[in-house]
């Protein structure tokens, strides 16, 4: 029997067996309530009987009950992220319920964690680098996205410059290709309640939204992610949901903000409700969600973000375990910020006429676009990137007896993503051959006129004519008019913004299941588990299938009409009545793939002594992808759909092309082992080695758009090796987590796309590269008093490409391409120093904090042509709780309105700007005032939040 068949059968057996379980009462118990210093119940607090694995998290109200206990005296440990742990001695039978109050502590190291470990254990006992955030910390950050929440975690790089979605997250220099937002989560697993948000790793954060129902976030860097993460050796980031309590309780939070340097309104409301269906509290529920509408940091003519989600769960706790069933509905629309024109390599500045709060998105545009002469879709720019998800998740834990425990999590979900947006918005020169080659007007000689559709102003003209030498055709001439007045000429003369209609329709159906059986034997714990995922994806579009518009180079570009006065005396319309060239002219690409992923893993924990714990694990994974891509076939030029040869915009078209079948499998083995040694009651040290593998994700197969690529693109797994040593201090005043690390990333295939002279694209051939990074992660907190504390986190690292080769495209076409060896250069976008320092002050009902974030200088590309400069941002938070129910909070993000460069695109406009490696040291030296484009940190924003608990 094949491994995948065995895993499927085992999943079905385990997943269905729980329906036959009986539920019955228990005797002999410890019960009580855990609250904060203000008297509010702390949901999700871990209550653990020391020396055993018997533990429980408190419910929505902070209540807990540990059952099935014999009479006697027990030592319990009560811990919650952000609070000081309490240890108590309790007798059974109890004289009355416990009332436990936890005091604030911003960097507790002995709270119990569930992510990245084979069994629940404290951070002081764990041989893995893990950071945590609780609900209170999440609320006080005023993060703008799921990725933004992670920016203060040591070792983690976050780029949220594009807005609420399309963020970039990676750790420890494991980042090849991650400067591209499409690969922003390539090496890590973003999870909800222990399962990947999507196993396709495609647009992950379009479907992940923290809300008032988020209890905490647990972030693992490297380490056991190779064993417990699904094809994600770089780390696991688990967003854990709240659960209901014995009595009804809830919270509503309303947030008003001003983004874009305090100019653009933001509105959001979060709701969380929880309670019990029965008197005993064994059957509980929780309901949460949000709705948000905002004009965004870079205002469009319509909301940049609008939509929300609803989540609900029902938890049933019975004598030997629990089962939680969760549902989620997401419907959200988001725009992403495009790159901003910039001048100056060493000290980047936004040129006159542009600003950090400008938007270069499409104006309101609704039109029908053809799909291969047989179908059509509605392109609506107001829909932006539209994400929809319906998901059901089941989390089941059961004590089988005799030391055996069963855990099974599965999710069934349906997702749809529609993109109605521009992409790669860059300057596009009207006096360049490519402008006409891409627009199918190369060789249509005459004078082209460019007219602003909003103002009616003639912006300029360009005359295309043949270049005749000695009576022979020798190319093309493009002559700008004498009185041209294109906006943005200080960035690039005679240019407009390239605004392709990037339409994509993507539908996904997924099933995921992660299960394990563990066995406790004296001082050892064994775990045997498996993971299975079956994902079906279909896609229409994904490239420039649906034409493009051009717009004035300014804030909120105006679309431009183009007409041609031909040398033949006729007048041609190059753009359609919407201002779009060639809508659907190339036809639409289509794809349909199924990805099945099967894994089996084994883990072993051994408490060698009271001080020394050893753990190791191994994972076998098989990823099988099969399906097809279909590239359209462009029709020959004709009179078009309107039978009018003078309307050039529809004189082409496309039909569906043949299917390019793909069927490939990648098998990998990963392993990891670690030792944790307790030096003293308040100190511990650990060592870990991990050897993980990363198989290509679905984008690798979607990009195989020619038979040549299908035949020659081998899906090689990348290899990630990591060594780390962790030193932990946990005293009442000082908390320290210091982790020196060394990581290598190898067998990285790089694919480049260049342009032919006829406007088509080609791949010059893949290269396989390798990188290494070493450094130190530091997380610490010092409590000067009960009111004043200082929290700090830092990443110090050095990252180089040990092997790196790349193609340099000179003129269009492959004839003069050059393969360049850049081995030994520093890697791009990996700062040598990143740190956050956050002093906080709390007095009675008042709290405040200031976060100072520093991003060090980073190499802009592997050419090491120039550096993206270092920058510092300040975030301020303060609030006041009037009573146990009502409080207000104010946040100012990026207080000094710093424009910190997070990413960039090259010079020369489209398409040269897409190839960052083409910018060399020699080019930078010879062109000190060349214009390029950058991604900047989010402009200053203010948020005021009112919360009411009931």
Buried (B, 14 or more C-beta within 10 A) or exposed (E): EEBBEEBBEBBEEBBEEBEEBEEEEBEBBBBBBBBBBEEBBBBBBBBBBEEEBBBBBBBBBBBBBBBEBEEEEBEBBBBBBBBBBBEBEBEBEBEEBBEBBBEBBBBBBBBBBBBBBBBBBBBBBBBBBBBBBBBBBBBBBBBBBBBBBBBBBBBBBBBBBBBBBBBBBBBBBBBBBBBEBBBBBBBBBBBBBBBBBBBBBBBBBBBBBBBBBBBBBBBBBBBBBBBBBBBBBBBBBBBBBBBBBBBBBBBBBBBBBBBBBBBBBBBBBBBBBBBBBEEEBBBBBBBBBBBBBBBBBBBBEBBBBBBBBBBBBBBBBBBBBBBBBBBBBBBBBBBBBBBBBBBBBEEBEBBEBBBBBBBBBBBEBEBEBBBBBEEBBEBBBBBBBBBBBBBEBBBBBBBEEEBEBBBBBBBBBEBBBBBBBBBBBBBBBBBBBBBBBBBBBBEBBBBBBBBBBBEEBBBBBBBBEEEEEEEEEEEBBBEBBEEBEBBBBBBBBBBBBBBBBBBBBBBBBBBBBBBBBBBBEEEBBBBBBBBBBBBBBBBBBBBBBBBBBBBBBBBBBBBBBBBBBBBEEEEBBBBBEBBBBBBBBBBBBBBBBBBBBBBBBBBBBBBEEEEEBBBBBBBBBBBBBBBBBBBBBBBEEEEBBEEEEBBBBBBBBBEBBEBBEBEBEBBBEBBBBBBBBBEEEBBBBBBBBBBBBBBBBBBBBBBBBBEEBBEEBEBBBBBBBBBBBBBBBBBEEEBBBBBBBBBBBBBBBBBBEBBEEEBEEBBBEBBBBBBBBBBBBBBBBBBEEEBEBBBBBBBBBEBBBBBBBBBBBEEBBBEEBEEBEBEEBBBBBBBBBBBBBBBBBBEEBEBBBBBBBBBBBBBBBBBBBBBBBBBEBBBBBBBBBEEBEEBEBBBBBBBEBBBBBBBBBBBBBBBBBBBBBBBBEEBBEEEEEBBBBBBBBBBBBBBBBEBEBE
